[in-house]
Amino acid sequence: GRRVPARLLPDLLEKGRGDRMLRPAIARAAGHRGVWLALRNTDWAYLIGSGDDPGGGDEVWETGTRPQRVAFLTRLRGTDPAAARGTLGAVWAKEAAPDRAAFLATFARALSMDDEEFLEAALEDRGKDVRQLASDLLSRLPGSSYGRRMASRARACLRAETRTVRERRQTWIVVEPPAAHDEDLARDGVPFHPSGSFAPGGAGGGPVGTRAAWLREILARTPLSTWTDLFGLPPMEVVCLPVTDAAGDSGRAARDVHIGWARAALRQRDPAWARALLKGGVVVDEPDALADLLTVLPDTEREGAAAGLVRWVAGGPELPRVLERVPGPWTGELADAVVATLANAADRQTHRHEHTLTQLCRLADQRLSPAFAPRVHGLAERHLAAAPGGVAGAVLTDLTETLRFRAEMLKELHP
């Protein structure tokens, strides 16, 4: 059958996380690349168990295909997690690494402390994907030994210090990234060269740096209660504390801490921390990491938070990446912010802003509410009059026509 383009898979898998009815269709459309992504993000582990479930008993587990066995194990995790764990444990040693990873991903369902011993053993597995999944699952398990190990490492990197600034006593967070990498850290899922450790550092410039990347990974795997306990403050006040390092570099230190916390809030599905990070004016070099936090918020808060994030990033090259992570339909306050952003990008007559405008219009084609067609049309008319044949007028006209077409389609479907 036909497969979804790779660039659309993260959005599609995220939709399936919130809508169980879509999961079988998503599993068919996502293909092997979708499974590959799901094995690296346990939020999408549902995909592993979304294949056709033939039902039946032990004979399916013993003779079925991998998708059938995964579906069987997923179903068993939902009714009897202990039996599912025992069933997998009985054959674990003789299964191939890709199968072990697919089966272990089913532990995302009904995850509990009863799974801790099995997952700790899986940290020693020969398969890289198995080890990564085990560490990811353990980091989501409140009260685990894994969480305590990470908290111990994190507290060695972040300490509270009272300073007097302009005759006011303030609590500061002083950062000292890990000095070295060791076997225990590697065993707990922090690689020597984490993903992005050589990537550009965004607004701060320069590479992230290996020590800083280790710090981000450790913070991402540390229970967030570590920080409310350490500072004796709620999440909103913790994220507003000033941050610095031994060299006095507040900007870089704050970026590392806030990105680590954002990843932890996403992994632990903590709405209080997600809310704080989105509203607290944090310093990050990956605004799309904050956009991911929108999925953690209650539905009633998501639109307003997304609008605030769009306004905060407006004009930056990261904006299309941020909006890619904001599912449609874009309505109300969020749609207002998007249209204002379109107007701002259209008014900046540079090649970079024209490219950004084109990307934004492609996203708005599918996600912006058709009710906003008149406002987009007004923008298009203004730019066509000011610069006939210009990029802004052309792409805004195309967007207007698409929104009108969608409005007509909706009218036909819902007369």
Buried (B, 14 or more C-beta within 10 A) or exposed (E): EEEBEEEEBBBBBBBBBEEEEBBBEBBBBBBEEBBBBBBBBBBBBBBBBBBEBBEEEEEBBEEBEBBBBBBBBBBBBEEEBEEBBEBBEEBBEEBEBBBBBBBBBBBBBBBEEEBBEBBBEBBEBEBEBBBBBBBBBBBBBEEBEBBEBBBEBBBEBBEBEEEEEEEEEEBBBBBBBBEEBEEEBEBBBBBEEBEBBEEEBBEBEEBBBBBBBBBBBBBBBBBBBBBBEBBEBEBBBBBEBBBBBEEEBBBBBBBBBBBBBBBBBBBBEBBBBBBBBBBBEBBBBBBBBBBBBBBBBEEEBBBBBBBBBBBBBBEBBBBBBBBBBBBBBBBEBBBBBBBBBBBBBBBEEEEEBBBBBBBBBBBBBEBBBBBBBEBBBBBBBBBBEEBEEBBBBBBBBBBBBBBBEBBEEEEEEEE
